[in-house]
Amino acid sequence: MSTYTMTSTKPFTVPDCIQAKVQSRKIVVVTAYDFPTAQMLDQAGVDILLVGDSLGMVVQGHPHSLTVTLEDMIYHSSLVARGARRSLVVTDMPFMSYQISPEQALENAGRLVQEGGAHAVKLEGGVRTAAAIETVTQAHIPVMGHIGLTPQSIHQFGGFRVQRDEAQLLDDAQAVQEAGAFALVLEGMPSALGEKITKSLSIPTIGIGAGAGCDGQVLVFHDLFQYGVGHRPKFVKSYANLNQVITEGTRHFIDEVRSGAFPGEAQQYSS
């Protein structure tokens, strides 16, 4: 039984994110891809709803996120934005929507805000992405960075592998902060390194497989609730098993239809 009670319905904003680090208040982030999920997570008190390009795997059934298009992200972002009242909506910029040039990044970030209803966008990469981050933030579009195990780079990494190059990751983190990002996702790295990067920055870090020393944590909704997923990474903890609930409920429905118990009198209109 949860003991958490949401004490404020005031929207969680980019400045609130920065202030949370100052106050040592952990930031809670969960991915969302549709309207009802966004509503539930928002009402539960989640700070940030991340419209992740992970939808390529958990919603579309692909083995990675590289097939996700900008149009996919705009569509799913618009669904989440309509369900969010308090949570900050951050939307991933998908593969090849920002890598060509900073100008391309700005144009596509603008579409995610204008058409997708996003409050902020997220770009993968550190030093190599800094110019794009700077261009987008100078247009007053907030940017969340993402370094470490960046899923759009899995072919270069040889798969979903823990990243351990401390010097490079520290350089990446500083480059993202100096480019103007308001927060930074740290994914798939040793806990000690995640904590070291967190302490080196003035912007908050959001960990996913980067240890408890980060300023916040994010999990994919489908991992969090065992919903339609198979393999779960080491860093995942599930808080419910929706696969089991849905399967059992469906079997109960099948039994009642075949036995004639459904629809009963309560589910039928009288003449």
C-alpha positions as CSV (number, residue, x, y, z in Angstrom):
1,M,0.0,0.0,0.0
2,S,1.5,3.4,-1.0
3,T,1.9,6.1,1.6
4,Y,2.4,8.8,-1.1
5,T,-0.1,11.6,-1.2
6,M,0.1,14.3,-3.9
7,T,0.2,17.6,-2.1
8,S,-0.1,20.0,-5.1
9,T,-1.9,20.1,-8.3
10,K,0.3,23.0,-9.6
11,P,1.9,22.1,-12.9
12,F,5.5,20.8,-12.7
13,T,7.6,23.1,-14.9
14,V,11.2,23.3,-16.1
15,P,12.2,25.7,-13.3
16,D,10.6,23.3,-10.8
17,C,12.9,20.6,-12.2
18,I,16.0,22.7,-11.5
19,Q,14.7,23.7,-8.1
20,A,14.1,20.0,-7.2
21,K,17.9,19.4,-7.5
22,V,18.6,22.4,-5.2
23,Q,16.2,21.0,-2.7
24,S,17.4,17.4,-3.0
25,R,13.9,16.4,-4.0
26,K,13.9,13.3,-6.2
27,I,12.2,13.7,-9.6
28,V,9.9,11.0,-10.8
29,V,9.6,10.2,-14.5
30,V,7.6,7.6,-16.3
31,T,7.1,7.1,-20.1
32,A,3.6,7.5,-21.5
33,Y,2.3,7.0,-25.1
34,D,-1.4,7.6,-24.9
35,F,-4.2,9.6,-23.3
36,P,-5.5,7.3,-20.6
37,T,-2.0,6.3,-19.4
38,A,-1.1,10.0,-19.2
39,Q,-4.2,10.8,-17.2
40,M,-3.5,8.0,-14.7
41,L,0.2,8.8,-14.2
42,D,-0.6,12.6,-14.0
43,Q,-3.2,12.0,-11.4
44,A,-0.9,9.7,-9.4
45,G,1.6,12.6,-9.1
46,V,4.4,11.7,-11.6
47,D,6.5,14.8,-12.3
48,I,7.5,14.2,-15.9
49,L,5.8,12.2,-18.6
50,L,8.4,11.1,-21.1
51,V,6.9,10.3,-24.6
52,G,9.8,8.0,-25.4
53,D,10.8,6.7,-28.8
54,S,10.8,3.4,-26.8
55,L,7.3,3.2,-28.3
56,G,9.0,1.6,-31.2
57,M,9.5,-1.5,-29.1
58,V,6.8,-1.5,-26.4
59,V,3.9,-0.2,-28.6
60,Q,4.9,-0.9,-32.2
61,G,6.7,-4.2,-31.6
62,H,10.0,-3.4,-33.2
63,P,13.4,-4.7,-31.8
64,H,14.7,-1.1,-31.4
65,S,13.6,2.5,-31.7
66,L,15.3,3.4,-35.0
67,T,12.1,2.9,-37.1
68,V,10.2,5.5,-35.1
69,T,9.4,8.6,-37.2
70,L,8.8,12.2,-36.3
71,E,5.1,11.8,-37.3
72,D,4.9,8.9,-34.8
73,M,6.3,11.1,-32.0
74,I,4.0,14.0,-32.8
75,Y,1.0,11.8,-32.8
76,H,1.8,10.1,-29.5
77,S,2.9,13.3,-27.9
78,S,-0.4,14.9,-28.7
79,L,-2.2,12.1,-27.0
80,V,-0.2,12.4,-23.8
81,A,-0.4,16.2,-23.8
82,R,-4.2,16.0,-23.8
83,G,-4.0,13.7,-20.7
84,A,-1.5,15.7,-18.7
85,R,-2.7,18.4,-16.3
86,R,0.1,18.7,-13.9
87,S,3.0,16.7,-15.3
88,L,5.7,18.2,-17.6
89,V,5.5,16.5,-21.0
90,V,8.9,15.8,-22.5
91,T,9.0,14.2,-26.0
92,D,11.9,12.3,-27.6
93,M,13.3,13.5,-30.9
94,P,13.5,10.3,-32.9
95,F,16.4,9.0,-35.0
96,M,17.5,11.3,-37.8
97,S,15.2,14.2,-36.7
98,Y,18.1,16.2,-35.3
99,Q,21.4,14.6,-36.5
100,I,21.7,16.4,-39.9
101,S,22.0,20.0,-38.6
102,P,21.1,22.2,-35.7
103,E,18.6,23.9,-38.0
104,Q,16.9,20.6,-38.7
105,A,16.8,20.0,-34.9
106,L,15.2,23.3,-34.3
107,E,12.5,22.8,-37.0
108,N,11.6,19.4,-35.7
109,A,11.6,20.4,-32.1
110,G,9.3,23.2,-33.0
111,R,6.9,20.7,-34.6
112,L,6.9,18.5,-31.4
113,V,5.9,21.6,-29.4
114,Q,3.5,23.1,-31.8
115,E,1.8,20.0,-33.2
116,G,2.6,17.5,-30.4
117,G,1.9,19.6,-27.4
118,A,5.3,18.9,-25.8
119,H,6.6,21.2,-23.1
120,A,10.2,20.1,-23.9
121,V,12.1,17.8,-26.1
122,K,14.9,15.2,-25.5
123,L,17.9,14.6,-27.6
124,E,20.4,11.8,-27.4
125,G,24.2,12.5,-27.4
126,G,26.7,14.7,-25.6
127,V,29.5,16.5,-27.3
128,R,28.3,15.5,-30.7
129,T,24.8,16.9,-30.1
130,A,25.7,20.1,-28.2
131,A,25.3,22.4,-31.2
132,A,21.8,21.1,-31.8
133,I,20.9,21.5,-28.1
134,E,22.2,25.1,-28.1
135,T,20.2,26.0,-31.2
136,V,17.0,24.6,-29.8
137,T,17.3,26.1,-26.4
138,Q,18.1,29.5,-27.9
139,A,14.7,29.4,-29.5
140,H,13.3,29.0,-25.9
141,I,12.4,25.3,-26.4
142,P,13.6,23.5,-23.3
143,V,15.8,20.5,-23.9
144,M,16.5,17.4,-21.8
145,G,19.8,15.6,-22.7
146,H,20.5,11.9,-22.8
147,I,23.9,10.2,-22.5
148,G,25.4,6.8,-21.7
149,L,23.5,3.9,-23.3
150,T,21.7,6.0,-26.0
151,P,19.3,3.6,-27.7
152,Q,19.6,5.3,-31.1
153,S,23.3,4.3,-31.1
154,I,22.9,0.6,-30.5
155,H,24.4,-0.4,-33.8
156,Q,27.6,1.5,-32.9
157,F,27.6,0.0,-29.4
158,G,26.9,-3.5,-30.7
159,G,23.7,-3.8,-28.7
160,F,22.2,-2.5,-25.5
161,R,25.5,-2.4,-23.5
162,V,26.5,-0.7,-20.3
163,Q,28.7,2.3,-21.0
164,R,31.9,2.7,-18.9
165,D,34.1,5.4,-20.6
166,E,34.2,7.8,-17.7
167,A,36.2,10.6,-19.4
168,Q,33.9,10.6,-22.4
169,L,30.7,10.6,-20.3
170,L,31.9,13.4,-18.1
171,D,32.8,15.4,-21.2
172,D,29.4,14.6,-22.7
173,A,27.6,15.7,-19.5
174,Q,29.4,19.0,-19.3
175,A,28.7,19.7,-23.0
176,V,25.0,19.1,-22.6
177,Q,24.8,21.4,-19.6
178,E,26.9,24.1,-21.3
179,A,24.6,23.9,-24.3
180,G,21.6,24.9,-22.2
181,A,19.8,21.7,-21.3
182,F,17.7,21.8,-18.2
183,A,18.1,18.1,-17.3
184,L,20.1,15.1,-18.3
185,V,19.1,11.4,-18.6
186,L,21.9,9.0,-17.6
187,E,21.3,5.5,-19.0
188,G,23.2,2.2,-18.6
189,M,26.3,3.1,-16.6
190,P,27.9,2.0,-13.4
191,S,26.3,3.6,-10.3
192,A,29.4,5.2,-9.1
193,L,29.8,7.0,-12.4
194,G,26.2,8.1,-12.4
195,E,26.7,9.6,-9.0
196,K,30.0,11.3,-10.1
197,I,28.3,12.9,-13.1
198,T,25.3,14.0,-11.0
199,K,27.6,15.8,-8.5
200,S,29.5,17.5,-11.3
201,L,26.4,19.2,-12.7
202,S,24.1,22.0,-11.7
203,I,21.3,20.6,-13.7
204,P,19.4,17.5,-12.5
205,T,20.1,14.0,-13.7
206,I,17.5,11.4,-14.3
207,G,18.7,7.8,-14.0
208,I,17.7,4.7,-15.8
209,G,20.1,1.9,-15.0
210,A,22.6,4.5,-13.6
211,G,22.2,4.0,-9.9
212,A,20.6,5.7,-6.9
213,G,22.9,8.7,-6.9
214,C,21.0,10.5,-9.7
215,D,18.5,13.3,-9.0
216,G,15.6,11.4,-10.3
217,Q,14.6,8.1,-11.9
218,V,12.7,7.1,-15.0
219,L,11.2,3.7,-16.1
220,V,9.3,2.6,-19.1
221,F,5.6,2.2,-18.3
222,H,5.4,-1.3,-19.7
223,D,8.4,-2.4,-17.6
224,L,7.0,-0.7,-14.5
225,F,3.7,-2.7,-14.7
226,Q,4.8,-5.8,-16.7
227,Y,2.5,-4.9,-19.6
228,G,3.2,-6.8,-22.8
229,V,7.0,-7.0,-22.3
230,G,9.2,-10.1,-22.2
231,H,12.9,-9.5,-21.1
232,R,13.3,-6.9,-18.3
233,P,16.7,-5.3,-17.8
234,K,18.5,-5.6,-14.4
235,F,17.6,-2.1,-13.4
236,V,13.8,-2.6,-13.7
237,K,11.5,-3.1,-10.7
238,S,7.9,-3.9,-11.5
239,Y,5.1,-2.7,-9.2
240,A,2.2,-4.7,-10.8
241,N,1.6,-7.5,-13.3
242,L,-0.8,-6.2,-15.9
243,N,-0.1,-9.2,-18.2
244,Q,-1.6,-11.5,-15.6
245,V,-4.5,-9.2,-14.7
246,I,-5.5,-8.8,-18.4
247,T,-5.1,-12.4,-19.3
248,E,-7.2,-13.6,-16.3
249,G,-9.8,-11.0,-17.0
250,T,-10.0,-12.0,-20.7
251,R,-10.4,-15.7,-19.8
252,H,-13.2,-14.8,-17.4
253,F,-14.9,-12.9,-20.2
254,I,-14.5,-15.8,-22.6
255,D,-16.0,-18.2,-20.1
256,E,-19.0,-16.0,-19.4
257,V,-19.7,-15.5,-23.1
258,R,-19.5,-19.2,-23.9
259,S,-21.6,-20.2,-20.9
260,G,-24.3,-17.5,-21.6
261,A,-23.6,-15.7,-18.3
262,F,-22.7,-12.5,-20.2
263,P,-24.6,-10.4,-21.0
264,G,-26.7,-10.7,-17.8
265,E,-29.8,-8.8,-17.0
266,A,-27.8,-5.8,-15.8
267,Q,-26.1,-5.5,-19.2
268,Q,-29.3,-5.6,-21.3
269,Y,-31.8,-2.9,-22.2
270,S,-35.4,-3.5,-21.2
271,S,-38.2,-3.1,-23.8
